[in-house]
Amino acid sequence: KVLPGEYLNRLCREIDEPRHGETDAKNRALLGLESGYTGGCLQLYRQALQKWRNFLESQQDIVWFEMQTTSPLIVGKGDQNVHEFGMTFQSPWATPVIPGTAVKGVVSTFAHETADDNWRKSFNPESFTGAYSLIMFGGTNEQGRQFAGAVDFLDAWWIPDTCTPFSKDIINAHNRSWYQAEGNHDLANWPDGMDSPVPVFFATIKPEQKFLFAVRGPGIWAELAKKIIIETGTQNGFGAKTRAGYGLFEYLPSDEELAADIPDMSDNKLSEVFNNKGRRSEERRVGKEGRFRWSPD
């Protein structure tokens, strides 16, 4: 049986066979994702995920934690596949994954745009602006040499609670006559929104899907990276279409964190934690002038 993710990415051969119909082939590829994984595939993936957890727990320089999607997530929208919209899958299981490089890129941009001058992307050796960003994410140091950064951002693995993490979303493309005019634009095909909408379906990762994030580095910097990842996920989001509200996450406290908070919880909060363990967002930490202030101190 072909894995649904691999079928969408490269094995939907019907896409090139006119007798099958391109639209029908694409719809079948999306339906395959919605139908989910076989029990055997999920069993193998869970075994691999447990080995990954065991590895993370055995390393003293790795900080790992769980977060859960609160809105649809699209990772790898520009990846090539048989459909107009791509998605990044983890081989060989064809399961969702957020590559560590993607996590690092989004987090560094969020820090640059949201935090103080210590997190500017371009390090200035005269004013030392961007010093924290240089240490965590890397760049060109004061000697003019390339520095890789003190923190490694590892891939975020999907934590399976259901047989499928996928759902189907839709974009209604308007103004088709304008886009298909190939430069011959005039008032007759002006993009006034009066064309019949053309539904375009694509796959997303559903809300309430858990991911296992991890970073490796010196303790104080790894913990700081965790805080910034949490802020990025809750305030900005990961993946594509974040400006439209996609890719948002909430932080899932560990058992130890929940246990430490129990004495201060109200009865309602205790009931909520008991019924829905771990679904609590990290409180937003805001500094002066509404700007996040992160420091390794």
Secondary structure as GFF3:
##gff-version 3
##sequence-region A 1 297
A	DSSP	alpha_helix	4	6	.	.	.	ID=ss1
A	DSSP	pi_helix	7	11	.	.	.	ID=ss2
A	DSSP	three_ten_helix	13	16	.	.	.	ID=ss3
A	DSSP	alpha_helix	22	35	.	.	.	ID=ss4
A	DSSP	alpha_helix	39	58	.	.	.	ID=ss5
A	DSSP	beta_strand	62	69	.	.	.	ID=ss6
A	DSSP	beta_strand	89	90	.	.	.	ID=ss7
A	DSSP	beta_strand	95	98	.	.	.	ID=ss8
A	DSSP	alpha_helix	100	114	.	.	.	ID=ss9
A	DSSP	three_ten_helix	117	119	.	.	.	ID=ss10
A	DSSP	alpha_helix	131	137	.	.	.	ID=ss11
A	DSSP	beta_strand	139	140	.	.	.	ID=ss12
A	DSSP	beta_strand	146	147	.	.	.	ID=ss13
A	DSSP	beta_strand	152	153	.	.	.	ID=ss14
A	DSSP	beta_strand	156	159	.	.	.	ID=ss15
A	DSSP	beta_strand	166	173	.	.	.	ID=ss16
A	DSSP	alpha_helix	176	179	.	.	.	ID=ss17
A	DSSP	three_ten_helix	187	189	.	.	.	ID=ss18
A	DSSP	beta_strand	198	205	.	.	.	ID=ss19
A	DSSP	beta_strand	210	216	.	.	.	ID=ss20
A	DSSP	alpha_helix	219	235	.	.	.	ID=ss21
A	DSSP	three_ten_helix	242	244	.	.	.	ID=ss22
A	DSSP	beta_strand	249	252	.	.	.	ID=ss23
A	DSSP	alpha_helix	255	261	.	.	.	ID=ss24
A	DSSP	three_ten_helix	262	264	.	.	.	ID=ss25
A	DSSP	alpha_helix	267	275	.	.	.	ID=ss26
A	DSSP	three_ten_helix	288	290	.	.	.	ID=ss27
###
